[in-house]
Amino acid sequence: MNDASISPVSSDPVSRARALGPAIAAAGDRIEQTQTIPEPLWSQVVEARMPRLLLPRSVGGDQVEPWVYMRAIEEISRHDGSLGWNLFVANSAALIAPFIPLASARAIYANPRAAIAWGPPNEHKAIAVPGGYRITGEWHFASGCRQATWMGAHAQVVEPDGSLRLNRFGRPTVRTLLYPAEHATHIEDWNTLGMRGTASEGYTLDNLFVPEEFTGTREDPTLRRDTGPLYAFTMQGLYAVGVSAVAFGIARAMLDALMSLAADKAPRGLMRMADSPVVQSEFAKREANLGAARAYLTETLRDIYDDADDVDAIGTEDRVRLRLACAHGTHAAIEIADHVYKAAGTSAIFKGSPFERRFRDMHTLSQQIQSRDAHFEAVGRVMFNGDPEGLFL
């Protein structure tokens, strides 16, 4: 690989994301209906390097600061939540690159259209065999699998003697096995309220052999090959940033749509919405809430990034701060979506309106594990009592 192929592009990722806006908006209905990202849009997304924002420069990525990544994903999601979601997932999956051999990562990402998709860990086991692992099982929620060139499976490892492999924390290690996407058999089961365009389907593997060099573990940041503050963040922390970014984008779009609606709509027996002090006041509050949530998360990311070590992973205090900022941001965005939907009245209920799909997308996002209320409980427990149970390893 020559030097030019591993150099990051010089233009601003947020500007590149913004430039895609008209093409994304034009494809929105097709994304929803076909549950895929159509051409030529996907090629334009690839050319704008949106799936490579968190990928290391050592393998042809942009390796941007996390708050820049957040704003780029927000900008994409302002036009289509499903595409924003798939791109945040592809970038999150790219974080496996520092944990596998350099040659393997370069082999995967030599394809400019490369993207990895996978489902979350479950009870399946990978059997250690000479030269690698064999794995059989079924996984679900593989967002972006229809665009993926490679896929992954997370599993605990069973050693030849039947024991489970343990990590340095004394817990069963979870290893990620990567393989070309054509080896997975897809299960078309993504019949959901919203985020339909993500096609977050299930998939199965049947006694697939995966070579050792295409595997790694994401659970210990100290094992990473690439240094620098970006990779001092945990993968779960950056995953939460991506969810917040998608939520911010959807909320932003709904506020914009409400302002546009208010300029013309006068509900029966009432003044024009844009002239109503109640509408004005409530809109201003949500505008401030969105800006404050984004600013809080941005400041948190900047502070942690500036203090992060080139090698050591960020500590428990920083992980707790990040989790709180992400949980707060996501919940603030969900509240904004609810307010806008109600404020728009019957204008929001019709299919194809600027509100209904975004409302459905937001409330599908709200059910995802990163959006659960229990994060506040976990953060509060650690704030008061420390982290004796290793909640934020």
C-alpha positions, -999 to +999 in steps of 0.1 A: +000+000+000+015+033-010+016+064+012-011+082-007-036+054+000-033+057+037-033+095+040-065+111+053-084+135+031-079+171+039-115+184+036-138+187+066-158+156+072-188+176+084-188+196+051-186+164+032-216+150+051-235+182+045-228+181+008-245+147+006-278+161+020-298+166-012-289+132-025-298+115+008-331+134+011-340+124-025-334+087-017-353+087+016-385+070+004-365+044-015-343+036+015-374+031+036-392+009+010-363-013-001-344-014+032-312-007+014-290+023+005-295+027-033-270+036-060-257+060-068-261+073-032-240+046-016-211+053-040-214+089-031-213+081+006-182+059+000-165+087-020-171+111+008-154+086+031-182+085+056-176+048+066-139+056+074-142+084+099-130+063+129-108+039+108-071+043+116-049+062+092-026+031+091-052+013+071-066+041+050-089+058+074-095+094+085-091+089+123-110+121+131-116+135+165-147+120+181-167+153+182-160+158+145-173+123+139-204+131+160-212+162+139-208+143+106-231+115+117-256+141+129-255+158+096-262+126+077-290+117+101-307+150+096-316+138+062-321+101+069-319+083+102-314+049+087-283+059+067-269+078+097-274+047+118-257+024+093-228+048+090-223+050+128-224+012+130-199+009+101-175+033+119-180+015+152-171-018+136-141-002+120-127+002+155-118-035+154-090-026+130-065-017+157-071-050+174-062-073+145-029-077+126-021-048+104-019-069+073-054-083+080-069-048+085-053-036+053-067-066+034-102-058+045-100-021+039-081-023+006-115-023-010-126+014-009-162+002-004-153-018+026-177-019+055-181-044+084-215-054+099-222-077+129-248-084+155-242-080+193-226-108+213-248-136+225-244-171+240-225-187+210-190-201+213-161-202+189-142-235+190-104-230+190-088-252+163-053-252+147-048-219+129-081-203+140-116-210+151-148-227+139-181-212+146-218-220+142-247-199+153-273-172+147-270-135+154-294-106+149-295-068+146-267-066+120-273-030+109-259-022+075-254-059+065-267-053+030-238-029+023-212-049+042-182-064+024-171-082+056-191-094+086-183-104+121-194-127+149-187-122+186-183-153+207-166-167+238-138-191+230-137-227+239-102-241+242-092-276+231-095-289+266-131-276+269-124-246+291-134-210+284-106-186+275-103-159+301-093-122+296-070-103+319-100-093+341-106-130+348-138-131+327-146-152+296-131-133+267-153-123+238-135-126+205-146-111+172-143-133+141-142-115+108-151-131+074-162-121+039-199-112+039-209-139+014-202-166+041-232-154+061-268-166+054-291-137+060-324-139+078-349-113+064-365-104+097-363-066+100-400-057+100-400-028+124-418+004+133-389+026+123-352+026+111-365+003+084-337+013+060-310-001+083-320-037+074-307-048+108-313-084+099-302-116+115-277-141+100-264-176+105-230-193+102-226-231+098-192-245+110-173-216+094-135-216+098-120-182+105-082-178+105-066-165+137-053-134+119-088-122+111-099-122+148-093-100+178-109-089+210-124-054+215-128-056+253-093-044+264-082-010+249-046-017+260-044-045+233-048-020+204-020-017+178-027+020+168-019+046+194-034+080+200-062+095+220-091+084+197-084+047+204-080+054+241-118+056+241-136+023+246-155+009+217-188+010+238-181+047+246-177+056+209-207+035+201-228+056+224-215+087+208-228+074+174-263+068+188-265+103+203-253+117+169-282+100+151-307+112+177-294+147+174-298+147+136-334+134+138-343+160+164-327+187+144-347+178+113-379+177+133-373+211+148-366+225+113-398+209+099-418+224+128-405+259+121-414+255+084-449+242+093-455+270+118-449+297+091-481+286+073-503+266+096-531+281+116-550+254+135-588+258+134-599+286+156-564+297+165-537+321+152-509+311+129-486+288+148-456+311+142-474+339+160-484+319+190-464+328+222-468+293+234-454+278+202-426+303+202-417+297+238-418+259+236-398+259+204-371+281+219-368+257+249-363+227+227-338+246+205-318+254+237-321+218+249-307+204+217-278+229+216-271+223+253-270+185+249-247+187+219-224+212+236-223+190+268-213+160+248-188+179+226-171+195+257-169+160+274-154+145+243-128+173+239-118+172+276-113+134+275-095+135+242-072+163+253-062+144+285-061+109+269-028+090+268-014+077+235-013+042+249-033+038+281-071+036+279-092+063+295-101+057+331-133+050+349-140+086+356-138+096+320-159+066+309-186+075+334-186+112+322-189+100+286-217+076+293-236+103+312-232+129+284-243+104+257-273+092+277-284+128+284-280+137+248-300+108+235-328+113+259-329+151+252-333+143+215-361+118+221-380+144+242-377+169+214-391+145+189-421+138+211-427+175+216-425+183+179-448+154+169-474+167+193-470+203+183-474+195+146-509+182+153-526+162+125-499+174+101-476+148+117-497+117+113-497+113+075-473+090+058-447+109+039-449+140+061-417+156+074-426+142+109-439+106+108-409+087+096-386+106+118-409+100+148-409+063+140-371+063+136-366+081+169-388+057+188-370+027+173-337+043+184-352+049+218-356+011+224-319+004+216-296-006+245-277+027+244-309+046+250-321+028+282-328+047+314-306+023+333-275+041+322-283+070+346-286+045+374-253+029+366-236+063+363-251+075+396-241+043+414-204+047+403-205+084+412-215+076+447-198+043+453-170+039+428-168+010+404-163-022+425-183-043+400-163-032+370-193-016+353-171+006+333-142-016+324 
